[in-house]
């Protein structure tokens, strides 16, 4: 294991896909919240089942807290993509931003690839805590850390 905690799939929890609009995500959230809300459960339901439903309701709310906000959704989507790349072995290496060279002409950070190409990251993209950058020549990618 690489030491990273396995993240929950918030889209799966809402029964949604990453390409769906905020309105579609909200509708799915609302349907599930009504279905699993503790106040909507039968009074004679066994305690174990009630606890499972409450936990599901909490997960649904957590998913909406992340996916219902454009900023946190974008951060989550970036992290999902990076995790996918790491899992599939497509990350060539991990580099700290301070180990990259600044190019005044291009106004970006540069790191040389083993193929002779370059990894380029703009100052704006470098503001992210973690970024995945592709080589401009080959198919390798690297992870840039602050």
N, C-alpha and C positions, 0 to 999 in steps of 0.2 A: 504494500500500500504506500502511497506517496505522502501520507501524513495529513492530507486534506480531509476534512469532515465531509461525508457524503451529504449533499444538499437534497432537500425534498424537491420533487417535481411539482411546483405550484400549478402549472397548467393542467397536469393530470388530476390534481385534487379538485380543480374546478370543472374538469371534463372539457377542457378547452385546448386550442392550438395557438402557438405563438403568433400566427398571422391574423388572428381575430381582432376586431376593433375593440376599443374601450367599451362601446355600447354593448357588444356581444358578450364581452367578459362580465360586465356588470349584470346583464340579464342572467347569465349562468350562476353567478354568485348569489343573486337574489333568490333564484329558485332553490338552490341548495341550502341557503341560510334558512329559508322558510321550512324546508323539509326536515332539517336536522336541528332546528331551534329547540332547546330544552323545554320551553313552555308549550310546544306543539306535541309533546310526547304523551302517550297514554299513562295515566296514573298507576295502572296495574301492571306496567311493564317491569320485568325483573331488573334488579339493580345493576347487574353486569351489562345488560343491553343498554341501559340508560347511560352508563359510563362510556361505553363505546360510541354512542351517538353524541355525547357531549364532547368527546375527544375529536370526533369527526367535525363537529361544529367549530371547535377551536381551530382546527387545521384550515377549514374553509375561510374563516376570518383572517387567519395569517396569510393565506394565499391572496385574498383580496387586498390586504394591507400592502402587499408587495406589487401585485399586478394592477391594482387600481390607481396607482400613482405613476405618472409617466417617467419620473426620474428613477424611482426604485425599480420599475419594470425594465427600463433600459439597462441599468446596472445588472439586474438579474439575467437578462438576455445575453449580455456580454459574458458574464461568468459561466452561463450554460454552454455557450459556444467554446469558450476556453477549456472548460472541463471536457467537452466532447473531443476537442483536438488532442488534449493530453491523454485521454482514455484510448484514443485510436493511434497513439504513438506518432502523431504528426508534428509535435513540437520538437524541433531540433535541439534547442538549448534555451536556457533562461539567462537573461542579461539584465543587469541593473542600469538604469538610465544614465547614471554617472560614468558608466563604462563605455557609453556610446560617444561618438564625435559629433560636435555641433558644426553644421555647415551654414555659414552666414549667407552664401549666395542662394541656397535653396530654402533657408529658414526652416531647417529640420535636423533631427538627429539621424546619424548614419552608423550602421554596424556592418562590417564586411562579412559576407557569407563564404563558406568553404568553396562554393562553386565559382567565386569571383564576382558574383552579383552583390547587391546591397539590400539591407533592410532599412527602410526609411520610415520615420515617425515624426509627424508634425508636432509643434509645440502644444497645440490644442489637444491632440490625441494623447500626448505625454502626460497631460493633467490627470488622466485616469489612473487609478491605483495600479491596475494591471492592464496591459494591452497585448494582444497577439498580432504580430506583424509578419507578413509574407515577404519572401525574397522577391526582388524584381526580376530575377532570372530563372530560378528553379522553383520547385514546389515546397521547399522547406519553410517552416515558420519558426519564429522564436517568441518567447514570452518576455515582455519588458516589464520590470518591476521598478517602483519608485525607490 
